[in-house]
């Protein structure tokens, strides 16, 4: 839902940020907290530029993709 510009707009208009902020504050599970943080960043961040309205269709450079994958794996190790 948050991948497209209209979806992000709808999520923002429903006040989802406030709910996520509260959930993040009391959620004990690190993976759920991380998911909340990621979605909050999408909701409060600036809207992507032209041609990037659908985040699922954005081309990510291989080097950046590897770095993000590495960071994700490091985060998962911390949760275990």
The 8 nearest C-alpha neighbors of each residue, nearest first, counted from 0:
[[1, 6, 2, 3, 7, 10, 5, 9],
 [2, 0, 7, 6, 3, 10, 4, 41],
 [3, 1, 54, 53, 0, 55, 6, 4],
 [4, 2, 53, 6, 5, 1, 52, 7],
 [3, 5, 7, 52, 6, 8, 53, 2],
 [6, 4, 8, 7, 3, 9, 1, 0],
 [7, 5, 0, 3, 9, 1, 8, 4],
 [8, 6, 1, 10, 4, 9, 5, 11],
 [7, 9, 5, 11, 6, 10, 12, 4],
 [10, 8, 6, 12, 7, 11, 5, 13],
 [9, 11, 7, 13, 8, 12, 15, 6],
 [12, 10, 8, 13, 14, 9, 15, 7],
 [13, 11, 9, 14, 10, 8, 15, 7],
 [14, 12, 10, 11, 15, 9, 16, 8],
 [15, 13, 11, 16, 12, 17, 10, 18],
 [14, 16, 18, 17, 13, 10, 11, 19],
 [15, 17, 19, 14, 18, 20, 39, 11],
 [18, 16, 20, 15, 19, 14, 21, 22],
 [17, 19, 15, 21, 20, 16, 22, 14],
 [20, 18, 22, 16, 21, 17, 23, 35],
 [19, 21, 17, 23, 18, 22, 16, 24],
 [20, 22, 24, 18, 23, 19, 17, 25],
 [23, 21, 19, 24, 20, 25, 26, 18],
 [22, 24, 20, 32, 26, 21, 25, 19],
 [23, 25, 21, 22, 26, 20, 32, 19],
 [24, 26, 22, 23, 27, 21, 32, 20],
 [25, 27, 23, 22, 28, 24, 32, 31],
 [28, 26, 25, 29, 32, 31, 23, 24],
 [29, 27, 31, 30, 26, 32, 78, 33],
 [28, 30, 32, 31, 33, 78, 27, 26],
 [31, 29, 33, 32, 28, 34, 78, 75],
 [32, 30, 34, 33, 29, 28, 35, 26],
 [31, 33, 29, 35, 23, 30, 34, 36],
 [34, 32, 36, 30, 31, 35, 29, 37],
 [33, 35, 31, 37, 36, 32, 30, 38],
 [36, 34, 32, 38, 33, 37, 39, 19],
 [35, 37, 33, 39, 34, 38, 40, 32],
 [38, 36, 34, 40, 39, 35, 33, 41],
 [37, 39, 41, 35, 40, 36, 42, 34],
 [38, 40, 42, 36, 41, 37, 35, 43],
 [41, 39, 37, 38, 43, 42, 44, 36],
 [42, 40, 38, 44, 39, 43, 37, 1],
 [43, 41, 39, 40, 44, 38, 11, 7],
 [44, 42, 40, 41, 39, 45, 16, 38],
 [45, 43, 41, 40, 42, 46, 39, 47],
 [44, 46, 47, 43, 41, 42, 48, 40],
 [45, 47, 44, 48, 4, 52, 41, 42],
 [48, 46, 51, 45, 52, 49, 50, 54],
 [47, 49, 51, 50, 46, 52, 45, 53],
 [50, 48, 51, 52, 47, 46, 53, 4],
 [49, 51, 52, 48, 53, 57, 47, 56],
 [52, 50, 53, 49, 47, 48, 54, 57],
 [51, 53, 4, 3, 50, 54, 47, 49],
 [54, 52, 3, 51, 2, 55, 56, 4],
 [53, 55, 2, 57, 56, 51, 52, 3],
 [56, 54, 53, 57, 2, 3, 58, 51],
 [55, 57, 54, 53, 58, 51, 52, 2],
 [58, 56, 54, 55, 51, 59, 53, 50],
 [59, 57, 56, 60, 55, 54, 61, 51],
 [58, 60, 64, 57, 61, 63, 62, 56],
 [61, 59, 63, 62, 64, 58, 65, 57],
 [62, 60, 64, 63, 65, 59, 66, 58],
 [63, 61, 65, 64, 60, 66, 59, 67],
 [64, 62, 66, 60, 65, 61, 67, 59],
 [63, 65, 61, 67, 62, 66, 68, 59],
 [66, 64, 68, 62, 63, 67, 69, 61],
 [67, 65, 63, 69, 68, 64, 70, 62],
 [68, 66, 70, 64, 69, 65, 71, 63],
 [67, 69, 71, 65, 66, 70, 64, 72],
 [70, 68, 66, 72, 67, 71, 65, 73],
 [71, 69, 73, 67, 72, 68, 74, 66],
 [72, 70, 68, 74, 69, 73, 67, 75],
 [71, 73, 75, 69, 74, 70, 68, 76],
 [74, 72, 70, 76, 71, 75, 69, 77],
 [73, 75, 71, 77, 72, 76, 70, 78],
 [74, 76, 72, 78, 77, 73, 71, 79],
 [77, 75, 73, 74, 79, 78, 72, 71],
 [76, 78, 74, 75, 79, 73, 29, 72],
 [79, 77, 75, 76, 29, 74, 30, 28],
 [78, 76, 77, 75, 74, 29, 30, 73]]
